[in-house]
Amino acid sequence: MKLFVGLGNPGSKYARNRHNIGFMALDQIASDHGFSPWKSKFQSQLCEGKFGSTKVLLLKPQTFMNLSGQAVGEAMRFYKIENSDVTVLHDELDLAPGKCRVKKGGGHAGHNGLRSIHSHIGADYGRVRLGIGHPGHKDAVAGYVLRDFPKADEGWLDDLMRGISDGAASLAVGDGGRFMNAVALRVAPPRSSNSKSKGQGEQVVQKAIVDAQPDQRSPLEKLLGKFK
């Protein structure tokens, strides 16, 4: 059994905040993959589903960000889940908007949700760091993360959420590389080969134009041309 934890703050007031991108990611996974309805348990919203034979629990703590570890610890104890089977999806100031990175263990870098989880279960768990960018000054961070994503960000945000959902099955079996590939295909799809095709098409058009020109050569020049 795997536990995916999304970090955020409860209530409609915070639903579209940058700080709630972890909640958004779990909502996308649950919706796309037919997970069970959300229910209240472990001071959280909880739902469950499967990727193949792997059962996955999705947990959105409702304790507010700085107490997230209480809910995570409670759920882990009940289901006897090890740290190695926990992945936390959270906002990351040190990544550009739309970037995504997978990480195992490490510090909390001042993130209140991670700090709380550290205090309850330690640091040895997986993370999916979801870039939201940095406001430029540490004094502006609190206001920045608690503001909604602007409309200008909706494009990359939607691509990122869909990419995470596409790669969720890989994340569940610990294949971080395949998960990252799924995200990349959404947020930075391969360039099409239209430029090459366009060039070839132009060459065909040019040849057709040449072939359409009337032959102005004399009969003798035409005859000599056959022996070239």
N, C-alpha and C positions, 0 to 999 in steps of 0.2 A: 504494500500500500504506500502511495505517495501523498504528500501533503503540499499543495501549492497555497501559499499565503500571499494575499494582496494587501498592501498597506494603503491606508487612507483614513479619513474621518467620516463618521456616520452622519446621515441626514442630507436632505436635498440642498441645503445651503452650501455644502462642500462638494457636491457631486461632480462638478466639472472643474474643480481646482486642480492645479498642477500636482499638488501633493497627493491627489487621489488617483493617479494614473495606474497604480497597482490594482485598485478596485476595478477600474475600467477594463484592464486586461483580463481579469477573471470573469467579468460579465460577458466579454466577447467569447471566451473559451466555452463558458456554460451554454451560451446561446447557440453557438455554431455546432457544438458536439452533442446536443441533446442530453445535457446533464439534468439531474433531478431538480425540482423546484427548490428555491432557497428556503431554509428554515432557521429559526433561532436556536442556537446551541453554543455552549462554551463562550458566552459573552460575545457571540459572533453571528454572522450569517454564514451558513454552511450548505453546500450542495455536493453531490457526488456523481461520478460517472466512470466510464472505463475507456481505455485505449487498448484494444486487443484484450489481453488477459490482465493488464495492469489497472488496478483500481486506483482512482485519484480523488482525493478530497480537495475542494476549493474552500478556503476560509477567508472571510473578510471580518477582522476584529471590529467590534462596535464599541470599544473602550476608549476611543480617541487615540491618536497616533502615539502619544508618549507612554501609553500603557498597553501597547499591542502585545507585549511578551506574555502578559497574564493569560490572554486567550489562546495564544499559540502553545504555551506550556500545558494548559488544561487539556486541549485537544490531543496533544502528543501523549500525555499520560493515559488518557482514556483508551486510545487506539494502540498504545504501545509502539509508537512510531519513533524511530531513531533519527538523530540529527541528519544523518546521511541521506534520509528520505524526504527532507524538507527543502523546499525552494521558495524563497521570498522574492516577490516582484515589487519593486519600489522605484520611486523617482530618484534621479541622480543629477545633482547640480553640476558635477564635473564632466558631464558628457553633453555634447551639443544636442539640441532638440532633434528627436527622431533617431538618435543613435541607440544601440542596444548592445550590452555586453553581459556575458555569463561569467560568474565568479564563484569560487568555493572558498569559504572562510575569509579571514581578514578582519580589519577593524570596521567600526561603524561610521567613521568620518563625520561625526557630529549629527548624524541622522537620528532623530528622536525615536522613530519606530524601531530601527535596528538596535539602538542603544538599549531599549527596553527588552528586545528579544535576547540580546547578549546577556542581560542580567538574569534571565530566566532559564535559558538553555545553553548558554555559551556561544562561541563564535563559529563553530564548525558546522555550518549549514550552507546550502547553495543560495545564490542570489542571481536575479536577473535585473541588471541595472538599466533603467529606462531614462534616457537623457531628456532633460527639460531645459538645459542651458542654465547660465548663471546671470543674475541681474547686474553683476559687475562690482558690487561692494557687499561685504558681509552684513552690514547694517540693514540692507534692503532685502535680505533673504526671506525673513519671516513673512513680509507682505507679499513677496513674489510668489512663494509656493502656495499661499492661501488665496491667490487670485485665479479666476477661471482662465482656461486656455483661450486666447483670442481667436477670432474667426480665421485669421490668417494661418493659424496652426492646424486647422481642421483637416487639411489634406494629408499632411505627413502623419498626423495623429491617427487617422483612420487606417492608413497604410500600415503603421506600426502595430496597431491592435490586430489587424487581420493577419499580419505576419506572425505574431506571437501565437495566435490561434492555429494557424497552419502548422506551426512547429511544435505545438503542445505535446503531441504524441511522442516526438523525439525527446523532448525535455523530460517526459515521464520515465523514459528508459535510460536517462543519463547521457544521451548523445547530444552534447552541446554543440558540436560542429554542424550536425544536420539541422538542429534547431536554428542556429545562426544563419544557415543557408536559406531556410524557409523565410526568415525575417528579411534577409537581403533581397530575395526575389520580389518582395512586396515594396520595400522602401527604395531599392535601387535596382530595378529590373534591367536585364541585359539590353544593351543598345541593339536596335534592329539593324538588319543588313540592307535597309532601304537605300542608303547612300551608294552602295556598290551596285545594287540593282538599277538605281536611277542612272548611274554612269553607263552601265551596259545598255540600258534603254536608249540613252542619248546616242550611243554609237550606232544602234540599229536604225534610229531615225535618220542620222546623218547618211548612212549607207543607202537608205531608201531614197533620200533626196538626190544623191548622186546618180543612182540607178534610173531615176525618173527623168533625168536630163536628156534631151534629144542628142543622138550621135551625129556630130558635125564632121566626122572624118570622111575623106574621099574614099571611093571604092578601093584604090590601091593601098591606102593606109589601113583600111579594114582587113584587106587580104594579108598584109604584112603582120598585122596584129595577131592573126591566128597562129603564126609560126614563132611567136615570142615565148 
